[in-house]
Amino acid sequence: MLKRLISIFILVILFQGVTVAQRNVRDSSVFMPLVSVDYTAMFGAADYYKRFGFTNALGLSVDFKTKKNLLFGIHGNFLFGSRVNETSQFEPMVNSDGNVTNIGGSIAGIALKMRGFNVNADIGYLFTFKKPNPNSGLFLKLGLGFLQHKIYIQNVEENVPQFNGDYKKGYDRQSRGANISQHIGYMFIANKGIWNFHIGLYMMEGFTQNVRYNFDTKSVNDKMQLDILFGIKAGWVVPIYKRAATAKKFYN
């Protein structure tokens, strides 16, 4: 159901991008809402690196560009990855061969992954040039928001009691807290057509705390964590604006 809703939403954006009337963006800076579907390839540092590796981010951004090229809006990312570095909490359940066994004594189908999300409010500025138009150029955006991440424990056959239901919450190290973000890059708004995009550097610093009771340590680790993620962010932009007024000539 969720996948269908996302597909319908993207189709609506595509439809708007194709059918929206064109304003004269070639000659003047105009106010416009900007909807962007984004992908970010991110690496970790500080405490985040101790827990996870390479992270993918699929996101959606909604910005408003004023005539004076101020930018303000909101963006969110769904974070996911397949590299988990912090696995010490699972050692009591691993046998001498390095495998987790199920209730039948066979090797269990357990997969560890990274899952998370962030939502940020942004403010920024677009530095434009004469070419290709006054609505394209270098931009800088700063954001403030919320970050959450955890170890996603995939118990494929659900035959390992420690990882069923709420029990696995005692091992997933779910953490959440405030975050700040910086985004610098280039945005291209075509004079006409739908080939609009942005690409640049994205960085996020999260100040999170573990919110779980950890079964392996039998305690809550509420120490503040510094989660740093950085990488390359790119997206397809849908600008939404009205047709510019056209002059009409009247003859007697």
N, C-alpha and C positions, 0 to 999 in steps of 0.2 A: 504494500500500500504506500509506504513512504517513498519507494523508488518511483512509483507512478506519479505521486504528487510533485516530486522533484522534476521529473520529465515534463509534466504539464507546465510547470513554472518556467522551465527553460524554453519550451516552445512558445509560451506567451511572450517572453523577452525577444526571441528571434522574430516573432511576428511583428512586434512593435518596431524592432530595428529595421525591418524591411519596408514597413508601410508608413512610417512616420515621415511627414513632409520635411523638406530640407529648408533650413534658414541659411542666410548668407554668412557662413562661418569663415569664408575666405578673407573677408575684409574687416570684420569687427569681432570684438570679444563679446560673447553673449552669455546670459544666464542659462544654465542647463543642468538638469539632473543626469547623473552618470551611473548606470548600473553595470557592474563588472563581475564576470565569472572568472575566478582566479585559481591558479595552481602555484604552490611554493615548494621547492625542494630545500629542506632545512637540515642543518647539522646542529648538534647540541654542545653546550659547554657548561662548566661549573657543576652544580648538583644534577642537572638534567642529564649530562653526559654519563654520570655514574650509574644512572638507571636505564637510559635508553640510547639508541644509536640514531641512524638516519631516520628522518621523519618526513612524511608527506603531509601536505595540507591542501585540502580543497575548500575554497571559500567563495563568499559572495560579499561584494562591497556596494554600498549605495552612497554616492557623494553628490553634493550640490556645488557647482562652480558658479561664482558670481561674475558679474561683468568686470569687476576689478581683480578677477582671478584668485579670489580667496576660495579655499576648499574646506568644506565641513561635511561630516557624514558618519557612517558606521560601517564596520566590517566584521565578519566572523569567519572562523576556520574550523573545519572538522579535521582533527589531527589523527594520523594513523601510521603505524610502522610495524616491522616484523623483527626488529632487533631489541632484545631486552638484556641489559647488562647485569641488573641486580637480581640474582637468583638464590641468594643464600637462604632465604626463608623456606625454600623447597627442599633443602638438603636432607632433612629428616625423612622425607618420603622417597628418596632416591636409593635404589639398591646398589650393590657393589659393581654392577655393570653400567651404572649411570642412568638407569631407567626408572620410571614410575610405574608401579604395577597396579592393576585394578583388583576388584574384590575376588576375581577368579584366579589371580596369580599370574595373569598374562600382562604383556607390555601395554600400558594405557596410551590412548591417543590424546596426549596433552600438547597443546600449542600455546606459547606465550607471545603476546603481541602488545603493542602500545595503542591506546585509544585516549582521545581527549578533545577538547575544544577551547576556543577563546572567542570572546566578543568584546570589541573595542569601539569607543567613540573617538573620532579623528578630527583634527584641524590642520590645515596646511596652506600652501601657496603654490601657484603655478607660475614659473618663470618662462615667459613666451618669447618667441623670435618672429621675425617677419615671415619666415618660411617654415612650414607650408601655410600656416595661418595663425592668427592671434589666440587660438584656442588649443594649440599644441605646444609642448615644451617640457622642460625639466620641472619636476615637482618635489616637494618635501612635505611629508605628513608626520605628525606626532599623534600618538594615541594613548588612551587610558582605558583599562577595562578589567576583565575577569578571565582567569585561566584555570582549567581543570585537566588533570591527566591521571591515568592509572595503568596498571598492568592488566591487560585483558587475558583471562585464563579460559582458554577454549577446551572444555572437557567434552570431546567429540561424542563419545558413547555414554557419557554421564554415569560411568560405573566406578568412579573414584569418589568415595563419600566426602573426602576433605574439600573437594572442588565442586560440590553440588549446592545449589541454592545460595543461601546467605553465608554458608561456611567459607566460600572462596573470597568473601570480602575481607577476611582476616589475613589474606596474603597479597591482595592486589595493590597495596600502598597508595590508594587513591589520595590525591593531594589537590588543593585548590587555594586560590588567593588572588590578590590584585596583580595586574601586570601593566607594563608600559611598552609601547612599540614605536619604532622609527621606520619610515618607508621613504626611500629616495629613488627616483627613477625618471623615465621619459614616458610621456603620454602623447599618442598620435591620434588626432581627430581628423578624419578625412574631410576634404571639401565636399565630397558627396560619396554615397555608398556606405557599406557596412563594415569596411575594413578598418576598424578602430581598435587600438590596443594600448597596453602599458607594459613596461618591463623595467625591473630595477632590483635594488637590494632591500631586503626586509629583515628586521631584527626585533626580537621580543625578549623582555626580561620579566620573569614571573617571580613573585615573592609569595611562595606557597607554604602550606603546612599539611602534613599527613593527617587525615581526618578519620582514620580507622584505628580500631584496637587490633594490634598485630599479634596473631596467635603464636608466632615463633619466639617473640621476645616477651610475650605476656605483658605488654605495656602499650601506651600511646606515645608515639614519638612526635611531639609538637614543636620540634626545633624548626626555625625558619629556614626554608630552602631557597637558594637562588637558582632559578631555571632560566638558562639563556639558550635561545634558538635563533639561528641566522641562516640566510640563504638567498636564493634567487626567486623572485616572484614575478609572474607574468599573468596577464589576463586579457580577455576579449571584452571591450567596452561597448555598451549600447547607450549613446547619447539620446536624450529625449527633448525635443524642442519643437516649437511651432513654426509654421511658414512665415517668412518675413512679408510685410505688406508690400504690394507692388503698385507702382504708379499707374494711373489710368488716364487716358487722353480722351477728351470729349470734343467733338467737332459740330459746328452749326450746320 
